[in-house]
Amino acid sequence: MPALTQSKPAKTQPDTPTLATPQTRVYIINVGANSSHHPLRSVVYEDGRFELVPIPEPTEPDNSNKSACSTSYKRYRDCRAYNTNHPLCDVVPIPERYLDRAVHDDPDFDTMTYGDTLTGRGRALTQVRQGDWLLFLANLVPLDAQYMFKAFHGLFLVGLMVVDTTLSTTQATPIAMDDARLTRFAANAHVIAHQAQQAQQAQQEAQQTPYLDNTLLMAGLDADIAPWQRFEKAVPFSRQIIHELDLRDGKGQPWQWTATRDGQPVQSELMRVNVYTRTPRAHLCFDRHEDAPRLKQLWSILKSYNTAMPDWRSVAPAIDSPTTPPITPSSNPPNRS
């Protein structure tokens, strides 16, 4: 396994733009390979750095139906590690049989984009607008000295994308793949998948104008302006932090840590967090007075792990106020022992 001391050159950070408004909402979104994608797992190192392993591309045709057009897919052997200049498969255990599999590399932190289909959980993101925050949550596993996954794994915050642009298409309102609005999203996994699928269909049917539909695309601030949107160090999304932020469910009730929820058994704290974050939604809103101290606390927690993030007062100078009331947790804090 290559040493992890070969870091990418640091970028010069320009002046910090306005990153929040009184209307900003914070969405929590699960990303990356997790236990359901075994044996693929994303990795966290002892110093907090991490490598996010993308999930397999669900739309890739099987081996019997692959055609030359499918070469447009990005594959596991093409993925590069974030913390070194090595291929991702050199620093994370990725089985040989996966190396030629197509990846669904979303979010794409190189071009700072994220997308989803307008079915299932993706419908919950249709209200996302410019200025909202996408807080990315990933299941990360540490490696042992033998380059093997340890049994422990946990949920970590790995990025915060400040939405700068959104583009939504439906079956009733598709857009052509050569539409100039798609230029910003050319490297996004959803656009690549549509291109590959339609190129394959064109080999079997009469040539039609390629189009994109039923997809929501979101672009963050340019990576040169806000490189910290992909965190350098993962932030543990622990029960203690959830308590400090006093997060609520969709009905405004505090998260519950009992053995059941809605009559269904929940076996672990990790599974309980998954229950509350399975569907993306706005967990915090700047225009809710009671959320103001929680948002400031959230930023403080993220910055304590990622010092390159700007100070809070430069993030939302019009929002922060010395009269902001302190957080009053909804229940007794969990035992730290």
N, C-alpha and C positions, 0 to 999 in steps of 0.2 A: 504493500500500500504506500503510495507516495507521501512524503511529508507534507503537512498542511501549513507550512510556513511561507509558501510561495503565493503571496496574496496579489490580487490585481492592483494595478496602480491606482492611487487615490485620485478622485476627481475634484477639481476645484468647484466649490459650491457657490453659485451666484446668489444674489440677494433673494431672501425668502419672500415668496409671493403670499398674498392673502390665502390662507388655507381653510378658513371657516367663515361662515356667515350665521346670522341668527336663525336661518332656516336649515342649516346642515343637520343631517341625520347619519347615524352610525349603524351600518349593517355588519353582522358577523356572518362569514361565509366559510364553510369547510372546503379545503382544497388539498390536493396532493394524494399520493398513495397512502392507504391506511390498511388496517387489518383485513378488510374485505378484498384487498388486491394482493394477498399473499401469493408468492414470496416477496413481492415488491414492498419496500418500506422506505420512508424518508428518515434521514439520520440527523441526530443532534450530537455535537461533540462536547467534551467536558467544559470547554471555555464558553459554551453557549452558541458558537457558530453552528450552522446547519446546512444541509443539502436537501432541497425539496425535490423528490422524485415524482415526475408526472404519472398520471394514470394511463393505462393503455387506451388507444383511440377506439371507442366503441363502434365507429362506423366503418372501420377498415374491412374490406372484403376478406374472406378466408383464402387460404393458399390456392384453392382450386379455381377461384374467380379473380385472382389478382391480375392486373394488366399493367402495361407500361405507365399508365397514368397515375398509378398508386405511388410512383416514386416521388410525387410531390409531398408525401407525408414525411414529417420528421420522425426519426427512429431513435431508439434508446442509444444505439452506438453513436449517434450524432450529438447527443446532449453533452454539454460541457459543465463541469463543476463550477460552482460560484466562487469557492474559496481558493482554488488553484487554477492553473491553466491546463489541467489534465481533463481527459474525458470523464464524464460522470461515472461510468462503469469502472473506472480505475480506483475510485475512492469510496464507492458505495457498492455493496454486494448485489449485483444484478445478474441473474442466471443467464448463461449463454443462449438459451432458447428464446430469451426476450430481446436480444440485441437487435434483431431485425424487425421487431414489432413496432408498429407506428405508435407514437405517443400523442396524448392529448395534453399539450403543455400549456396549461391555463390555470392561473394567470401567467402571462408572459412578462417577466420583470425586465427583460431587455428592452421591449418596446412599450412596456407599461400599459398593457391592455388586459381586459377580462371579458368573457362572454358567457352566455347561457342560452339554451333553447327556451322558447316561450311555452313550454309544457312542464308539468310537474313543478319542481321547486323554482324554476326560472320565472314563473309567473309572479312570484313574490317580489321580484326585482324590477318590475315594470314601473314602479314609482320612483326609482333612483333618478336623481337629477344632478346637474352640475353643482359641485360644491359638497356633495355627500361623500362620506368616507366608507370604503369597503375594507373592513378589518378581517384579514385572512387568518384562519385557524387551521392548524395541521397536526396530524398525529405523528410524532417523532419518536424514534427509538435510538438509544445509544449503542455504540459498538464496543466490544471488549478487545483485549490485547491481541486476540487471534483473528480480528477482522470479522467477528461474528456478531449478529444482533443479540443484545441482552434481552432477558425476559421482560424487563420493565419498559413501559412506553407511556407516553402522556400527551396531553394536548398543549400546544404552544401557539402563541400569536407570532406570525412570521412576516407580516407586512401590513401596511396601511396605504391604500390607494386613494388619493384625493381625486374624485371624478371631475374631469375637465370637459369630456365630450361623451354623449350617448347617441346610439343609433339603433332604432328598433324597426324590425321588418316583420310582417305577418304574411300569411298565405294570400290575403287580399291585397297587400301592399308590398310585393317583393321589389327588390332593386337589382339592376344588372350588376354582374360581377365587375364590370369595368367602370362602374359609377365612381366618380372622384371622391365621394364621401367614404369609400372603403379603403382609400390609400392609407389612412392612419392605422387601419386594422389588417393590413395585408399579411402580417405574420401571425395573426391570431389563429388558434387551433380550429375555431368554428368556420372561419373563412377558408382555411386550407382544406378542411374536410368537405365543405360544399364543392370546392373546385375539383377535388379528386373524384367525388361521387358523380358529378355531372359530366366530367370528362369520360368516365367509364360508361355512363349511360349513352353518351354521344356515339360510342363505338357500336352500340347495339340498336340505336334508334336514329331517326332522322335528326340532323344537327339542329339544335335549338339554342337560343340565346341563353348563356349561363346566367343564373340569378341567385340571389340570396333571400330566403324567407324564414319566418318563424324563429328569428334569432334576435337577441339583445346583445349589443356590443357596447362596452364602456372603456374609455381611455382615461388614464390618470394624467397627472402633470408629467411633463417631459422628464425623463430620468436625469438629464443634465441639470435641470432646475431643482429637482427634489429627489436625489439618489437614495435617500434614506427610506423611501417608500417600501423598498425591499429591506427588511431589517438585517443588520449585521449579526445580531444575536437574537435567538428565539426567546420569547417572554413566556414563562410558564403560566398557563391559564388555570390557575389553581382555585380551589374552593375559597381560599383566603382572599384572593384578588376579586373573585366574583362577589364575595361578601362585602369587601371594601367599596365596590362599585354599586352595590345594592341593586343588582340586575333584576328585572321583572319579566314575567312571561307576557304573552299576548293579551292577557286579561288584566294586566297591571298587578299581578300577585308576585310576591317574592319567590325565587326559585326554591323548590322543596328538595330536601335531601333524605326523605323518608324512603322506605323500602318499595313503595308503589306510587305510581302517578297515573291518574285516570284509570285506575283499576288494573293497570299492567305492571308486573314486577320489573323492577330495575335493579340490577345486580351489583353495580359499582358506581362510584362517583363519576368515573369516566363515561359510563353509559348514560348517566343522568345528564351530564353536560351535552352529550350527543342528542339527547331527546330535545333539549331546549334550543339547540343550534342546527338541527337537521334541516329546517326550512329557513332560508335567509329572511330577515326582517329587520326593521329599524329598532334596535335595542335602546338607543339613546338619541335624544333630539335636543338640539341647542335651543329651540324655542320653548322647551318645557323648563320652567323655573327650577323645578326640583332636580333636573338633570344637570344643571350648570356645574355644581361642585363635583359631580361624578365624572363629567367630561374632563375637567381640570385634573382630577385624580388619575383618570385613565392616561392622559398625556404624561403625567409625572411618572407613572409606572413604566410606560414604554420608553421614556427618555432615560430612566435609571439603568436600563439595559443597553440603550442605543444612544450614546452621547452625541452623535452627529445630528440628531434631530434638533430642530430649532427650539428656542425657549417658548414657553406658552404664550407670553405676552406678545411675541412676534407672530404667533399663529393666529390669534383671535383678539387683537387689541380692542376691538369694539364690543367684544362679548364679555371679557374678563372684567370683574369689578371687585374692589376691596370689600364691598358689602355682601359678596356672595356668601350665603349661609353655609355652615358646615354640613357634611353628610350625617344624617341620622340613620344608622343601619336599621333594617327592618327586624332583625332578630339578634340574639346573642352571637358573638363571633365564635367560629369553630375553635376547638382546642388546637393549639399550635404544637403540642407535644406529639 
